[in-house]
Amino acid sequence: MQGYAIEQQPLANGLVQIRDANGQVQTTTTRADGFYRISTTHLTAPLLLSVSAQGNAEDCHRNDQLRPICLASVVMKLEQTTYGNINPLTDRVASDIAVTLGHIGPQQWVNQQGAVSIPASVHQQALENLHSGFADALTQIGIDTTSFDAARFPMERNSQLADLLSLLHHNRNYDNNTGKTGHATLSDFSFRPIVGLSATGAYERFDIVRARAERNALAKARTRIFIVGDSTSAVYEQLRFPRMGWGQVFEQEFTANSGIKVVTGSRAGRSSRDFYNGRWFAQMESLIQPGDYVFINHGHNDQNCDSNKPVRGMADVRNLCTYPNSDKGDPQFPANQPELSFQYSLERYIEIARSKGAIPVMFTPTARIKNARGEQTTPVVHTHLIRAASGKHYLFTGDYTQTIKDVARKHQLPLIDLEARSIEFANRVGNPGWKDYWLVVDPAINPFYANNVSGSPQAPDGTHFQQRGAEAMAKLVAEEIRKQPALTALAKHVKGDR
């Protein structure tokens, strides 16, 4: 068997593991170009393949430290020359199969001991799901999609497939209840989701022409802005339109000839700590160049520090939680665990940005629609803090917004107080006016928001935005940029009042 291990770039010195229908395991290592070859004389199909790179394979299921690159693949039969590629496309196929077989995601299947059994119908359905999203792109690069299997495709016969893979962002999702890595996710070059909202099922269409154009535009841009954050600034599936994060529409705040490109790699549900550990930031890091800007917009999910929370409390503390500074402005964290300090977590992004010659900019989080009694209505108040409360258990309490301000002052960084501006905005539009901006969507606009789903009229979502709200937040950010002396170079390209 031979094949290539690739995730955007070839995976050098990756550990390849193959487990067969009898539970036998063989391992090898990839070359610098990601290629490997291994004897299959004593193996029986079907085979489950995996690769881990830039770290220990045993850590592929963890999220409390930086995860290695981990991918899986399946090969249903052995031939005279068997190809066994391992890449983002094969990982999603393996992920679909793993979930159908009852696993959280592909890594739990890889880690399982014993025989590999894959119903042919389950494998075929996973391939059909892949074809639903990539048929147009594969056709454009000269690949017949009727029988395409990314695991068995001879890569050297079509170098454009490697180019297609370079346009994809791949990762493994996070399982809230266990804190382990979940199903595979794919997004395009500009972080538009292709597949991953659901653990199995159809993909959204991948537009290879647009992805190539956006890669070229990013390379040629005079300045790039990288938005590091959570669901409030993220890019969303077409399926959930008009849900949007403000980062998704932020580039339109600049003039057409500005030479500025915005890269929004923010991810829903992620805290400042596991956005890094879960390799979400790694997808952006290699793109940052001197003179670029890194907008650091975390704080919503770092508050997941209640170990008494039913089901997921301990997983939250182990993987998501960071603790805010004390009232005196001192970092707080358990003994010998500085990574659980919110300040420490924010400073990691600052250090990386500066090491690349980029300019970090600090942001406070957007407001939640909550009044002083915790009700989802106006007047909205500051909620990004944790206090001692009955039935909850926090090792430390404090204020996340103030911690962000502390960090900005310590490192002499520009600060966009988006929480203050969004609170002011929410209270100006009032109740029920806020529902025109935050996520309250009539199912007549999109049936996704029927049956009491979050964001429907029966279950209003006062944290996330619909398109009108995302655009309003983006405009507030643009207005604040104009006020920052340190951001004059950006401010001169911001559009005037519209």
Salt bridges, closest charged atoms under 4 A:
GLU7 OE2 - HIS170 ND1 2.98
ASP33 OD2 - ARG31 NH2 2.76
ASP59 OD1 - ARG62 NH1 3.65
ASP64 OD1 - ARG62 NE 3.04
GLU79 OE2 - ARG152 NH2 2.77
ASP91 OD2 - HIS170 NE2 2.74
ASP91 OD1 - ARG172 NH2 2.79
ASP96 OD1 - ARG92 NE 2.95
ASP136 OD2 - ARG205 NE 2.66
ASP149 OD2 - HIS123 NE2 3.70
ASP163 OD2 - ARG212 NE 3.07
ASP163 OD1 - ARG215 NH2 3.00
ASP188 OD2 - ARG192 NH1 3.02
ASP188 OD2 - ARG210 NH2 3.91
ASP207 OD2 - ARG205 NH1 3.84
GLU214 OE2 - ARG192 NH2 2.61
GLU237 OE1 - ARG240 NE 3.06
GLU251 OE2 - LYS261 NZ 3.08
GLU253 OE2 - ARG498 NH2 2.57
ASP274 OD2 - ARG270 NE 2.81
ASP292 OD2 - ARG224 NE 2.87
ASP316 OD2 - LYS309 NZ 3.70
ASP316 OD1 - ARG312 NE 2.97
GLU347 OE2 - LYS410 NZ 2.89
GLU347 OE2 - HIS411 NE2 2.76
GLU375 OE1 - ARG373 NH2 3.08
ASP399 OD2 - HIS382 NE2 2.84
ASP406 OD1 - ARG409 NH2 2.93
ASP417 OD2 - LYS405 NZ 3.47
GLU419 OE2 - HIS382 ND1 2.86
GLU419 OE2 - HIS384 ND1 2.63
GLU424 OE1 - ARG421 NE 3.24
ASP461 OD2 - HIS464 ND1 2.66
GLU479 OE1 - ARG421 NH2 2.89
GLU480 OE2 - ARG421 NH1 2.64
GLU480 OE2 - LYS483 NZ 2.93
